[in-house]
């Protein structure tokens, strides 16, 4: 039977599962039962671990955050003789109109809010800020009711903004992508924001910086429900070397240092970050933010107490330090990635700043980790 015929058969017979590989699609769920001796259509088994998830996609959601998470679930749901359990997921929304991702891909929700099934986690996948800060009242109400009913809520990427709009992050630590740290604090100044971790779990609410961190969070949940061995097997199938811990630092630059009200300075810092591997001159930087070089120098002195050239050097050194301590890249590659001419140049500058060499710093970090 052709794929088109299978799709038509699914449309014609409501409630009949469409099998594709190890995944069964039925009644609004994508599901898999772990263990070859069980079939997806079999009845429930007592004492079998399970994980049920529903995704709520926001307009112009980030596809990577959604895809990374759902693909981890899919690999977990594949058959294996050694493991048993059920893993199910669905996509819901206030209606079943297609939702467009920021890259243009459209995903159609499978279920409406009023037909929501029993789930363990409700995952809000955020998108561009201009959309997530204008959450409709129906979505806010649904999120509040979910938390009251005991469902654990997850904010992926800018989904944390959606949870904040619904009033669900008050009194809780919340994780924000480093690039949105300032925007979040300016809108929710009384919230406890974390931008140096991948995800945060606090009293039934989980927030994740997004991007590749969604795979780490999904793996963490899989481990909680099915054990470490299953989580590692999922990663191997996805060709991911290992899962990072919730406290693993985000690979950001100077997010916390751009707390300035001067929009020209913030724009200049953003340009520095974009060109961190190939630093632009102060004169060119000034021209791009419509200032003279002298005006830019004064603006940086007012905001940070240092000029733009020194600020850029500290930024590149701090990012190099992060890469040295948190990645296995060769020192020379790190030097090029952070705008230094070669490994020797980075080592000299690094020693002047931190009082040690990159290799010694990496060795010390490895000893602490062990």
LINDABEL-V340002 format. One record per residue. N is the residue number from 1. PHI is phi in whole degrees, -180 to 180 (* if undefined). PSI is psi in radians with two decimals (* if undefined). Layout:
n={N	N}
phi={PHI	PHI}
psi={PSI	PSI}
//
This chain:
n={1	2	3	4	5	6	7	8	9	10	11	12	13	14	15	16	17	18	19	20	21	22	23	24	25	26	27	28	29	30	31	32	33	34	35	36	37	38	39	40	41	42	43	44	45	46	47	48	49	50	51	52	53	54	55	56	57	58	59	60	61	62	63	64	65	66	67	68	69	70	71	72	73	74	75	76	77	78	79	80	81	82	83	84	85	86	87	88	89	90	91	92	93	94	95	96	97	98	99	100	101	102	103	104	105	106	107	108	109	110	111	112	113	114	115	116	117	118	119	120	121	122	123	124	125	126	127	128	129	130	131	132	133	134	135	136	137	138	139	140	141	142	143	144	145	146	147	148	149	150	151	152	153	154	155	156	157	158	159	160	161	162	163	164	165	166	167	168	169	170	171	172	173	174	175	176	177	178	179	180	181	182	183	184	185	186	187	188	189	190	191	192	193	194	195	196	197	198	199	200	201	202	203	204	205	206	207	208	209	210	211	212	213	214	215	216	217	218	219	220	221	222	223	224	225	226	227	228	229	230	231	232	233	234	235	236	237	238	239	240	241	242	243	244	245	246	247	248	249	250	251	252	253	254	255	256	257	258	259	260	261	262	263	264	265	266	267	268	269	270	271	272	273	274	275	276	277	278	279	280	281	282	283	284	285	286	287	288	289	290	291	292	293	294	295	296	297	298	299	300	301	302	303	304	305	306	307	308	309	310	311	312	313	314	315	316	317	318	319	320	321	322	323	324	325	326	327	328	329	330	331	332	333	334	335	336	337	338	339	340	341	342	343	344	345	346	347	348	349	350	351	352	353	354	355	356	357	358	359	360	361	362	363	364	365	366	367	368	369	370}
phi={*	-74	-62	-61	-66	-64	-62	-64	-64	-63	-70	-83	-122	-65	89	-89	-72	-99	-88	-139	65	-101	-114	-110	-112	-156	52	83	-115	-105	-145	-145	-108	-77	118	-69	-81	-119	-109	-58	-86	-65	-73	-67	-114	-70	61	-98	-64	-145	-146	-121	-135	-128	-98	-118	-89	-90	-53	58	-66	-85	-65	-60	-61	-68	-65	-61	-70	-70	-69	-63	-64	-62	-68	-66	-82	-71	-70	-162	-66	-86	-123	-135	154	-123	-134	-133	-149	-145	-125	-128	-167	-63	-149	-108	-76	-58	-110	-91	-76	-64	-92	103	-70	-108	-127	-96	-58	-90	-141	-93	-56	-74	-118	-63	-85	-72	-138	-89	-135	-111	-108	-95	-98	-83	-139	-67	-60	-62	-96	-72	-88	-122	-72	-74	-64	-65	-67	-60	-63	-64	-65	-64	-66	-64	-65	-63	-83	96	-76	-82	-107	-123	-107	-97	57	-78	-59	-62	-63	-64	-64	-65	-61	-85	77	-94	-109	-67	80	-120	-73	-136	-98	-128	-58	-55	-73	-113	-58	-66	-61	-67	-65	-67	-91	-129	-66	-92	-88	-91	-100	-121	-130	-121	-135	-79	-156	-130	-111	-146	53	84	-123	-119	-125	-132	-63	96	58	-66	-62	-65	-68	-63	-66	-60	-64	-61	-66	-60	-65	-63	-93	-122	101	-64	-63	-67	-62	-66	-64	-60	-62	-62	-63	-88	60	-104	-64	-162	-93	-87	-75	-56	-85	-60	-68	-69	-80	-108	-104	-117	-56	-75	-94	-100	-80	-132	-85	-83	-64	-69	-69	-62	-66	-65	-64	-61	-64	-60	-65	-62	-106	-65	-83	-145	-54	-93	-69	-63	-63	-66	-61	-62	-63	-72	-109	62	-131	-80	-61	-64	-64	-66	-59	-64	-63	-69	-62	-66	-81	-127	81	-137	-79	-63	-65	-68	-61	-62	-64	-64	-61	-68	-68	-65	-69	-61	-60	-62	-66	-62	-88	-125	-134	-105	-65	-59	-59	-63	-65	-63	-59	-64	-66	-108	84	-100	-69	-165	-64	-65	-62	-63	-62	-63	-66	-64	-63	-63	-84	-109	76	-153	-96	-57	-66	-67	-62	-66	-64	-66	-63	-64	-65	-64	-62	-65}
psi={2.36	2.86	-0.70	-0.69	-0.64	-0.75	-0.76	-0.65	-0.69	-0.67	-0.52	-0.49	1.67	2.33	-0.13	2.26	2.40	1.96	2.30	1.84	-2.18	0.20	2.38	2.35	2.03	2.45	0.70	0.10	2.57	2.23	2.70	2.50	2.16	2.23	2.11	-0.36	-0.03	2.52	2.65	-0.50	-0.08	2.76	3.05	2.64	2.41	2.56	0.43	2.21	2.61	2.80	2.03	2.28	2.51	2.32	2.38	1.82	2.25	2.72	2.33	0.75	2.79	2.06	-0.65	-0.79	-0.77	-0.87	-0.72	-0.73	-0.86	-0.53	-0.59	-0.71	-0.73	-0.78	-0.58	-0.56	-0.04	2.71	2.57	2.34	-0.47	-0.27	2.62	2.52	3.02	2.45	2.08	2.61	2.69	2.96	2.19	2.94	3.04	-0.40	-3.06	0.49	2.47	2.48	2.22	2.30	2.92	-0.37	-0.03	-0.23	2.40	2.42	2.27	2.16	2.56	-0.45	2.70	2.89	-0.68	-0.09	0.39	2.32	3.05	2.26	2.82	-0.67	2.41	2.04	2.04	2.01	1.93	3.02	-2.40	2.49	-0.59	-0.37	-0.71	-0.38	0.08	0.96	2.36	2.74	-0.55	-0.71	-0.74	-0.79	-0.72	-0.71	-0.75	-0.72	-0.61	-0.78	-0.73	-0.56	-0.01	0.06	2.36	2.27	2.43	2.32	1.96	2.32	-2.23	0.14	-0.41	-0.60	-0.68	-0.76	-0.68	-0.70	-0.56	0.00	0.39	-0.07	0.05	2.22	0.09	2.60	2.44	2.51	2.27	2.46	2.42	-0.53	-0.26	0.17	-0.87	-0.77	-0.69	-0.81	-0.62	-0.51	-0.58	1.26	-0.36	0.04	2.65	1.76	2.38	2.21	0.35	0.38	2.81	-0.75	2.77	2.33	2.11	1.84	0.97	-0.05	2.30	2.32	2.44	2.44	-0.39	-2.78	-2.45	-0.31	-0.36	-0.56	-0.71	-0.74	-0.79	-0.73	-0.69	-0.76	-0.72	-0.71	-0.68	-0.64	-0.59	-0.11	2.84	-0.66	-0.72	-0.69	-0.76	-0.65	-0.68	-0.79	-0.72	-0.71	-0.56	0.04	0.61	2.24	-0.81	2.82	2.40	2.64	2.84	-0.60	0.03	2.29	2.46	2.49	1.18	3.06	-1.76	0.74	-0.72	-0.27	-0.05	0.56	1.28	2.57	-0.10	1.89	-0.46	-0.66	-0.73	-0.69	-0.69	-0.73	-0.71	-0.74	-0.65	-0.75	-0.75	-0.64	0.57	-0.50	-0.24	1.32	2.39	2.68	2.78	-0.68	-0.77	-0.70	-0.76	-0.75	-0.61	-0.38	0.31	0.75	2.78	2.87	-0.73	-0.70	-0.70	-0.72	-0.81	-0.70	-0.72	-0.68	-0.71	-0.71	-0.69	-0.19	0.09	2.81	2.97	-0.61	-0.79	-0.66	-0.78	-0.72	-0.77	-0.68	-0.83	-0.62	-0.72	-0.69	-0.67	-0.74	-0.74	-0.79	-0.66	-0.73	-0.28	0.00	2.95	0.25	2.51	2.63	-0.67	-0.73	-0.68	-0.70	-0.85	-0.70	-0.41	0.25	0.35	2.67	-0.59	-3.11	-0.65	-0.70	-0.78	-0.76	-0.75	-0.83	-0.67	-0.76	-0.72	-0.59	-0.79	-0.10	0.24	3.07	2.77	-0.70	-0.71	-0.72	-0.72	-0.72	-0.70	-0.71	-0.69	-0.70	-0.72	-0.74	-0.72	*}
//
